Amino acid sequence: MSPRPARFLAFGAAAAITASALAGCGGAATAQNGSSPDILVGISLPLTGGFAADGQAFQKGYELWQSDVNSHGGLLGRQVKLKILNDNSDQNTTKAQYKRLIVDDHVQLTLGPFSSLLTTPAAEAVGPYHFAMIEGAGDANGVFQDPAGDEKYHNVFSPSLPVADYMRPLIDWIKSLPVGQRPKTAAYPSVADPFSQPAVQTAQTELQKVGIHTLYTSGSKGITEVTATKNLAKQEASAYHGPAEATASKNAQIVVLGSTDVGTVSTFMKVFEQRKYQPKLFIAVSGPDQGQAFEGVVGKAAANGVMVPGGWDGDYQNALSDNMVEEYIAKYGGTAAGVNADVAEAFSTGEVAADAVEATHSTDNTKIMTYLHSGVTLQTVQGPAKFDKLGENHEAVAFAFQWQDGNFNQVLPVGGNSSQIQYPKPNW
């Protein structure tokens, strides 16, 4: 499997609004009065542009949920139809499209796009119309603390793992070690990114509490992130080489890297190898979860022992997840190992929306938001979902994965189908 792809890079090329009406989207429906025989769900996704791979995986997840719910009679006895627009990975387009979906297309529900970068303007766009923004890939703190969005309208709900909780399995595992076996020092380099920084900062705060001394940190501003260009790899190597050198020079026993993509991780690893720096543990927020896209770049030997956190594991014992994986293979082919976590995040978003509609017996978004804020615990393919006052789900299950001899194994939490963690990690 490929649990969690690289997420929150900053892309900004403006794009014309293009629409793609999926299987039987049909005509418009009146937003709240239920006059349509179908329940029309509006979604904006980055099907092209910098987030295209993730947007297309999300599309599959939403389509899979649509097929699943309709095969069981739909919602309130009505079929669910999706209307998906392509935002080309552009924030302004995302915002305009959600307004269009509500005002012109008269959707009854809105589900989220991909990434915090696009979810924040999406929530702002639907807020004035008192629509819920149920989403699965906008987990940065800023999404829930946006004054123009969630703080004003209390309309964001994500069943996915909050970014601040990403390192929780690693933190708990280190705390469980006998004092004599715990690492003594750590380094915390991070790019300036709303997804990666909270995870790294949480790890630093919690590990310092158990006596692990910080030898290096990028600070609150982080490392200036490289945006997508034709020379992305060259720019990444240049921009990240200095911080990687600084990290290696400290010789910390563990490194927690706030990365957003394969290139960031690869640059740090190359410098570490050149400097003959061998940390006992190396975990990167994003990048090592990209399967062949990661191992093919860094090499099988170098990948061995590298870790990454994640919010979904297809092998984790969850009946809903097992059913989703079976349905995915039946619909799209492939194997269970090929199911991307983006699919699970989108599918679970639909599950939350469906539960709220059935529980309130309506598509009234005010009732839906009240229900989701009531403290109810819902079950999704990602595990339990219970939303706090900001709409975050701190009940979400957190995992950590490690490359081991060419295999991408879940190693934390310990138990169940988890493999034994390699610590210290093998040399580069």
C-alpha positions in Angstrom: 0.0 0.0 0.0 1.0 3.6 -0.3 -0.4 5.2 2.9 0.0 8.9 2.6 1.2 10.9 -0.3 3.1 14.2 -0.1 0.7 16.9 0.6 0.8 20.7 1.1 3.2 22.2 -1.5 2.4 25.8 -2.5 1.2 25.9 -6.1 -0.5 29.0 -7.5 -1.0 29.1 -11.3 -4.5 30.4 -12.0 -6.7 28.2 -14.0 -10.0 28.5 -15.8 -12.9 26.7 -14.2 -13.6 23.4 -15.9 -16.3 21.0 -14.9 -16.6 17.3 -15.0 -20.0 15.8 -14.2 -19.4 12.2 -13.0 -21.5 9.2 -13.7 -25.1 10.3 -13.8 -24.6 13.7 -12.1 -27.7 14.9 -13.9 -29.2 18.4 -13.5 -29.2 20.8 -10.7 -31.0 20.3 -7.5 -32.5 22.8 -5.1 -30.1 23.3 -2.2 -32.1 22.6 0.9 -35.7 21.8 -0.1 -35.1 18.2 -1.4 -37.1 18.9 -4.6 -34.7 16.8 -6.7 -35.1 13.0 -6.7 -31.3 12.8 -6.2 -29.0 14.2 -3.5 -26.5 16.3 -5.4 -23.0 16.5 -3.8 -20.6 19.3 -4.9 -16.8 18.8 -4.8 -13.9 20.7 -6.2 -10.7 18.7 -6.8 -7.2 19.3 -8.2 -7.5 16.9 -11.2 -4.7 18.8 -12.9 -1.9 20.9 -11.7 0.5 20.3 -8.8 -1.9 18.2 -6.7 -3.2 16.2 -9.7 -2.1 12.7 -8.5 -3.8 13.2 -5.1 -6.8 14.8 -6.6 -7.4 11.9 -8.9 -7.0 9.5 -6.1 -9.6 11.5 -4.1 -11.9 11.3 -7.1 -11.7 7.5 -7.0 -12.4 7.6 -3.3 -15.5 9.7 -3.7 -16.7 7.7 -6.7 -16.2 4.5 -4.7 -18.2 5.9 -1.8 -21.0 7.0 -4.2 -21.2 3.5 -5.6 -21.2 1.9 -2.1 -23.9 4.2 -0.7 -26.1 3.9 -3.8 -25.8 0.1 -3.8 -27.3 0.2 -0.3 -30.3 2.3 -1.3 -28.8 5.7 -1.3 -29.5 8.3 1.4 -33.0 8.9 2.6 -34.2 6.6 -0.1 -32.6 8.8 -2.8 -29.6 8.2 -5.0 -26.4 10.2 -4.4 -25.0 12.1 -7.4 -21.6 13.8 -7.6 -20.7 16.9 -9.4 -16.9 17.4 -9.4 -15.1 20.5 -10.7 -11.4 20.7 -11.5 -9.7 23.5 -9.7 -6.3 22.9 -11.3 -4.6 23.0 -7.8 -5.4 26.7 -7.5 -6.8 28.4 -4.3 -8.8 31.1 -6.1 -10.4 28.6 -8.4 -11.4 26.4 -5.5 -13.1 29.2 -3.7 -15.0 30.3 -6.8 -16.1 26.7 -7.6 -17.6 26.0 -4.3 -19.6 29.2 -4.6 -20.7 28.1 -8.0 -21.7 24.7 -6.8 -24.0 26.2 -4.2 -25.4 29.2 -6.1 -25.6 27.9 -9.6 -25.7 24.1 -9.3 -27.8 24.0 -6.2 -25.9 21.1 -4.5 -27.2 20.0 -1.2 -23.9 18.9 0.3 -20.3 19.9 -0.2 -17.4 17.6 0.4 -13.8 18.8 0.6 -10.9 19.2 -1.9 -7.4 17.9 -1.4 -4.8 19.7 0.9 -5.0 22.3 3.5 -4.0 24.9 0.9 -7.3 24.3 -0.9 -9.5 23.4 2.0 -9.2 26.7 3.8 -10.6 28.8 0.9 -13.2 26.1 0.3 -14.5 26.4 3.9 -14.5 30.2 3.6 -16.5 29.9 0.4 -19.3 27.7 1.7 -19.5 29.3 5.2 -21.7 32.3 4.3 -24.3 29.8 2.8 -24.2 27.8 6.1 -22.9 24.7 4.5 -20.7 22.1 6.2 -17.3 21.5 4.8 -16.7 17.8 5.5 -13.2 17.0 4.2 -10.5 14.5 4.6 -7.2 16.1 3.5 -7.1 19.6 5.1 -5.7 18.7 8.4 -3.3 21.6 9.1 -4.0 23.6 12.2 -4.7 26.7 10.1 -7.7 25.1 8.4 -9.5 24.8 11.7 -8.3 28.1 13.1 -9.0 30.3 10.1 -10.8 33.4 11.3 -12.7 33.8 8.0 -13.7 30.2 7.8 -14.0 27.6 10.6 -13.6 30.0 13.5 -16.5 32.1 12.1 -18.8 29.4 10.8 -17.8 26.3 12.7 -18.3 24.3 9.5 -15.2 22.2 9.0 -15.1 18.5 10.0 -12.3 16.1 9.1 -12.4 12.4 10.1 -8.6 12.2 9.2 -5.7 12.4 11.6 -4.9 15.9 12.8 -1.4 16.9 11.8 -0.4 17.6 15.3 -1.0 14.0 16.2 1.1 12.5 13.3 4.1 11.6 15.4 2.0 10.2 18.3 2.9 6.6 17.6 6.6 7.4 17.6 6.4 9.5 20.7 4.6 6.8 22.6 7.0 4.1 21.4 10.1 6.1 22.5 8.5 6.8 25.9 7.8 3.1 26.3 11.5 2.2 25.9 13.6 1.7 29.1 15.5 4.9 29.9 18.8 3.3 29.0 17.6 2.4 25.5 16.0 5.8 24.6 17.8 8.1 22.2 19.6 10.9 24.0 19.6 13.6 21.3 17.4 14.7 18.4 17.3 17.1 15.4 14.1 18.7 14.0 14.6 20.3 10.6 11.4 21.3 8.8 10.3 23.1 5.8 8.0 26.1 6.3 4.8 24.2 5.7 1.4 24.1 7.6 1.2 20.3 7.4 4.8 19.3 8.3 5.7 21.8 11.0 3.0 21.0 13.6 3.9 17.3 13.5 7.6 18.1 14.0 7.0 20.6 16.8 4.8 18.2 18.7 7.5 15.6 18.5 10.1 18.0 19.8 8.0 19.3 22.7 7.0 15.8 23.8 10.5 14.2 23.5 12.1 17.0 25.3 9.8 16.2 28.2 11.4 12.8 28.5 14.9 14.1 28.5 15.8 13.9 24.8 18.0 16.9 24.1 17.4 19.0 21.0 20.6 19.6 19.0 19.1 21.2 15.9 15.8 22.8 14.9 14.7 25.0 12.0 12.8 27.2 14.3 9.3 28.5 14.0 9.8 29.9 10.5 11.1 26.7 9.1 13.1 26.2 5.9 11.8 28.2 2.9 9.9 25.6 0.8 10.6 25.2 -2.9 7.6 25.6 -5.2 6.9 23.4 -8.3 9.0 24.4 -11.3 10.7 22.6 -14.2 13.9 22.6 -12.1 12.3 21.4 -8.9 14.9 18.8 -8.1 17.8 21.2 -8.7 16.1 23.9 -6.5 15.4 21.4 -3.7 19.0 20.2 -3.7 20.1 23.8 -3.4 17.6 25.1 -0.9 17.8 22.1 1.5 21.5 21.3 1.3 22.5 23.8 3.9 19.9 22.7 6.5 20.8 19.1 5.8 24.5 19.9 6.4 23.6 21.7 9.6 21.6 18.7 10.8 24.3 16.2 10.0 26.9 18.3 11.8 25.1 17.9 15.1 25.2 14.1 14.9 21.9 13.7 16.7 20.8 10.1 17.4 17.3 10.7 15.8 16.1 13.0 13.0 12.5 14.1 12.7 12.2 15.8 9.3 9.3 18.0 8.4 9.1 17.2 4.7 6.5 17.6 2.1 7.7 15.4 -0.8 10.3 12.9 -2.0 12.7 15.5 -3.1 13.1 17.1 0.3 13.8 13.7 1.9 16.1 12.6 -0.8 18.2 15.8 -0.4 18.6 15.3 3.3 19.5 11.6 2.8 22.1 12.3 0.2 23.8 14.8 2.5 23.6 12.5 5.5 25.2 9.7 3.4 27.9 12.0 2.1 28.7 13.2 5.6 28.7 9.5 6.8 26.1 10.6 9.3 24.1 7.6 10.6 21.2 8.5 12.8 19.6 5.6 14.8 16.2 6.7 13.6 15.1 8.8 10.7 11.4 9.7 10.2 10.1 12.1 7.6 6.5 13.5 7.7 5.9 12.9 4.0 7.8 11.4 1.1 8.7 7.9 2.2 5.1 7.0 1.8 5.3 7.4 -2.0 6.1 3.8 -2.7 8.3 3.3 -5.8 8.3 7.1 -6.3 10.4 7.2 -3.1 12.4 4.0 -3.2 13.2 4.5 -6.9 14.7 7.9 -6.2 16.8 7.1 -3.1 17.5 3.5 -3.8 16.5 0.3 -2.0 19.5 0.2 0.3 19.2 3.8 1.4 15.4 3.5 1.9 15.9 0.6 4.3 14.9 1.7 7.8 13.4 5.1 6.8 10.1 5.8 8.6 7.0 7.9 7.9 3.8 8.5 9.9 0.3 7.9 8.4 -3.4 7.9 9.1 -4.5 4.8 7.4 -3.3 1.2 7.0 -5.1 -1.2 4.7 -3.9 -4.1 6.8 -5.3 -2.7 10.0 -8.2 -4.7 11.4 -11.3 -2.6 10.5 -14.2 -4.2 8.8 -15.3 -1.0 7.0 -11.8 -0.6 5.6 -11.6 -4.2 4.5 -14.9 -3.8 2.6 -13.7 -0.6 1.0 -10.5 -2.3 -0.2 -12.5 -5.2 -1.7 -14.8 -2.7 -3.5 -11.9 -0.7 -4.7 -10.2 -3.8 -6.3 -13.6 -4.8 -7.9 -14.1 -1.4 -9.3 -10.5 -0.3 -10.3 -8.5 -3.5 -10.3 -5.1 -3.9 -8.7 -4.3 -5.2 -5.3 -4.8 -4.2 -1.7 -1.2 -2.9 -1.6 -2.0 -0.4 -4.3 -4.8 1.3 -2.5 -3.7 4.9 -1.7 -4.6 6.5 1.6 -6.2 9.4 -0.3 -8.9 6.9 -1.3 -9.6 6.1 2.4 -9.6 9.8 3.3 -12.2 10.6 0.6 -14.3 7.6 1.4 -14.4 8.4 5.1 -15.5 11.9 4.3 -18.5 10.5 2.5 -19.2 8.1 5.3 -19.4 11.1 7.8 -21.7 13.0 5.5 -24.0 9.9 5.0 -24.2 9.3 8.7 -25.1 12.9 9.4 -27.8 12.9 6.7 -29.4 9.7 7.9 -29.2 10.8 11.6 -30.9 14.2 10.9 -33.2 12.8 8.3 -32.4 15.7 6.0 -29.8 17.5 3.9 -30.2 20.7 6.0 -26.6 21.7 6.6 -27.4 23.6 9.8 -28.8 20.3 11.3 -25.9 18.4 10.0 -23.3 20.7 11.6 -25.2 20.6 14.9 -25.2 16.8 14.8 -21.5 16.6 14.0 -20.7 19.0 16.9 -22.9 17.0 19.3 -20.0 14.7 20.5 -21.3 11.6 18.6 -18.7 9.0 17.6 -19.0 7.7 14.0 -17.2 4.8 12.4 -15.2 5.2 9.2 -12.7 3.3 7.2 -10.1 5.3 9.0 -11.4 4.3 12.4 -13.6 6.3 14.9 -14.5 9.9 14.3 -15.5 12.2 17.1 -15.2 15.9 16.4 -14.1 18.5 18.9 -15.3 22.1 18.8 -13.0 22.9 15.9 -14.0 19.9 13.9 -10.8 17.9 14.4 -10.9 14.2 15.1 -8.4 13.3 17.8 -9.9 9.8 18.0 -8.3 9.0 14.6 -5.9 6.0 14.6 -2.3 7.0 13.9 0.4 4.7 12.4 4.0 4.7 11.6 5.6 2.8 8.7 9.1 1.7 7.9 10.9 0.6 4.8 12.3 -2.8 5.5 14.3 -4.7 2.8 12.2 -3.3 0.0 8.9 -3.7 1.9 6.8 -0.9 3.3 5.7 -2.2 6.7 3.5 -0.8 9.4 5.5 -0.9 12.6 3.6 1.3 15.0 1.5 0.9 17.0 2.9 -2.4 18.1 0.6 -5.4 17.9 -1.8 -6.8 15.4 -0.3 -7.0 11.9 2.6 -4.7 12.7 6.2 -5.6 11.9 9.0 -5.2 14.4 10.6 -1.8 14.1 14.3 -1.7 13.1 16.1 0.4 15.7 18.8 1.4 15.2 18.1 1.7 11.5 20.5 0.1 9.0 23.3 2.3 7.6 22.7 4.1 4.4 
